[in-house]
Amino acid sequence: MTQPTKSNRKLVTMLILGSLGMFGFGFALVPLYDVLCDALGINGKPQNTASTYEAVIVDKNRTVTIEFVAHVQSGMAWEFTPTVNSIEVHPGELTHAKFHARNLSAKDTVGQAIPSVSPGQGAAYFNKTECFCFNQQPLAASASAELPLIFYVDPDLPASINTLTLSYTLYDITAKVGGGIKQGAAK
């Protein structure tokens, strides 16, 4: 039998260090991604909790276009659309909007909507006081529901931003929540 040579030990040491370095880099990717998105103003992450609306002075001299976009996870048998594609709002004004969801399958399903705001800098100024995205959305087979959204745009929104796009992606989380629909769900 041959003894491991010095070069073999060095190679094994380098491979172990390289593996540890790749693991560490993979671990650091999430915070790096967040920093990069903040710096570039992409992938706007709106708050995931309800804001409290306090009466503010509505800026009637300025309008902001709010565009609504809805996507459904590939393979999910739901129809999910905004009732309007865009609206004009005055910053500071409390605004109501709705989305429509319909379960096209023959089984009960639970959905969860994940929001995103573009441009990313605008996410900090888009405040939701009520949103279907805060909760899971159970729908019985072939059922439909109107999903409410109440929001306001902070009057401090930078003047360079005239349009905000609110995009929702709806995911099937039935398996994650045990597949059952609680009493009182939309039928």
C-alpha positions in Angstrom: 0.0 0.0 0.0 1.1 3.5 -0.7 1.1 6.2 1.8 -0.9 9.4 1.0 1.5 11.9 -0.4 1.8 15.5 0.7 0.1 16.6 -2.6 -2.9 14.3 -2.0 -3.3 15.7 1.5 -3.1 19.2 0.2 -5.7 18.4 -2.5 -8.1 16.9 0.1 -7.7 19.9 2.3 -8.4 22.3 -0.6 -11.5 20.3 -1.6 -12.9 20.4 2.0 -12.2 24.1 2.3 -13.8 24.7 -1.1 -16.9 22.8 -0.1 -17.2 24.7 3.2 -16.8 28.0 1.2 -19.5 27.1 -1.2 -21.9 26.2 1.7 -21.1 29.5 3.3 -21.7 31.4 0.1 -25.1 29.6 -0.4 -26.1 30.6 3.1 -25.2 34.2 2.4 -27.2 34.4 -0.9 -30.5 35.4 0.7 -29.2 38.5 2.5 -27.1 39.4 -0.5 -30.2 39.1 -2.7 -32.2 41.4 -0.5 -29.3 44.0 -0.4 -29.0 43.9 -4.2 -32.7 44.2 -4.7 -32.8 47.2 -2.4 -29.9 48.8 -4.2 -31.4 48.3 -7.7 -35.0 49.0 -6.7 -36.4 45.7 -7.9 -38.6 43.0 -6.4 -40.6 45.4 -4.2 -41.7 43.7 -1.0 -44.8 45.3 0.4 -45.6 44.8 4.1 -47.3 41.5 5.1 -49.4 43.0 7.9 -52.2 45.5 7.8 -51.4 49.2 8.1 -53.6 51.5 10.1 -55.1 54.3 8.1 -54.8 57.6 9.8 -56.5 60.5 8.1 -53.9 62.4 6.1 -54.2 65.3 3.7 -55.1 63.8 0.4 -53.0 65.3 -2.4 -55.7 66.1 -4.9 -53.1 67.7 -7.2 -51.4 64.4 -8.0 -52.7 61.1 -9.3 -50.9 57.8 -9.3 -51.9 54.9 -11.5 -52.2 51.6 -9.7 -52.0 48.6 -12.0 -53.2 45.2 -10.9 -51.7 41.9 -12.1 -52.7 38.4 -11.1 -50.9 35.1 -11.8 -51.7 31.6 -10.8 -49.1 29.0 -10.0 -48.6 26.6 -12.9 -50.9 23.6 -12.5 -53.3 25.2 -10.0 -56.9 25.0 -11.2 -58.0 28.4 -10.2 -59.1 31.5 -12.1 -57.7 34.6 -10.4 -58.2 38.1 -11.8 -58.5 41.7 -10.7 -61.9 43.2 -11.2 -60.2 46.2 -12.9 -56.7 46.3 -14.5 -55.8 49.8 -13.2 -57.2 52.8 -11.3 -56.1 56.4 -10.7 -55.7 57.4 -7.0 -54.7 60.5 -5.1 -51.9 59.9 -2.6 -53.4 59.7 0.9 -56.8 58.5 -0.4 -58.2 55.2 1.0 -59.1 53.1 -2.0 -61.0 49.8 -2.4 -60.3 47.2 -5.0 -61.3 43.6 -5.5 -60.0 40.4 -7.1 -62.1 37.5 -8.2 -61.1 33.9 -7.5 -62.7 30.7 -8.7 -61.8 27.2 -7.9 -62.1 25.3 -11.3 -61.3 21.9 -9.8 -63.6 19.3 -8.4 -61.9 19.3 -5.0 -61.6 21.8 -2.2 -58.4 23.9 -2.4 -56.6 26.4 -0.3 -54.7 29.3 -2.0 -52.2 31.9 -0.7 -51.4 35.1 -2.6 -47.9 36.6 -2.5 -47.7 40.3 -3.4 -45.0 42.3 -5.1 -44.9 46.0 -6.0 -43.0 47.6 -8.8 -41.0 49.7 -9.0 -39.4 48.4 -5.8 -38.9 51.9 -4.3 -42.6 52.3 -4.3 -43.3 49.3 -2.1 -42.5 51.3 1.0 -45.3 53.8 0.1 -48.0 51.3 -0.8 -49.9 50.5 2.4 -52.6 47.9 2.7 -55.2 48.2 5.5 -57.0 45.0 4.4 -55.8 42.4 2.0 -56.7 38.9 1.0 -53.0 38.2 0.9 -52.8 38.4 4.7 -54.8 35.1 5.0 -55.2 31.8 3.3 -58.0 31.6 0.8 -60.0 28.3 1.1 -62.4 27.6 -1.7 -64.7 24.6 -2.0 -64.8 22.7 -5.4 -66.3 25.0 -8.1 -66.7 27.9 -5.6 -65.8 31.5 -6.2 -65.1 34.5 -4.0 -64.5 38.2 -4.2 -61.2 39.1 -2.5 -61.0 42.6 -1.0 -58.1 44.9 -1.0 -58.1 48.3 0.8 -55.0 50.4 0.5 -53.6 53.9 0.3 -50.5 55.4 -1.3 -48.4 57.4 1.1 -48.4 61.1 0.1 -44.6 61.0 0.5 -44.3 58.8 -2.6 -41.4 60.3 -4.7 -42.6 62.6 -7.5 -40.7 60.5 -10.0 -43.0 57.5 -9.4 -46.3 58.0 -11.2 -47.3 54.3 -11.6 -47.2 51.4 -9.2 -47.9 47.9 -10.3 -49.3 45.5 -7.6 -48.8 42.0 -8.7 -50.1 38.9 -6.9 -49.1 35.3 -7.5 -51.5 32.7 -6.1 -50.1 29.5 -4.8 -51.8 26.2 -4.0 -51.0 25.5 -0.3 -53.6 22.8 0.2 -51.1 20.1 1.0 -49.2 22.4 3.4 -52.3 23.1 5.5 -53.6 19.5 5.6 -56.0 19.8 2.6 -59.1 20.5 4.7 -61.4 23.5 4.3 -62.7 24.9 7.6 -66.4 25.5 8.2 -67.6 28.8 6.8 -65.3 28.7 3.8 -66.6 30.0 0.5 -68.9 27.5 -1.3 
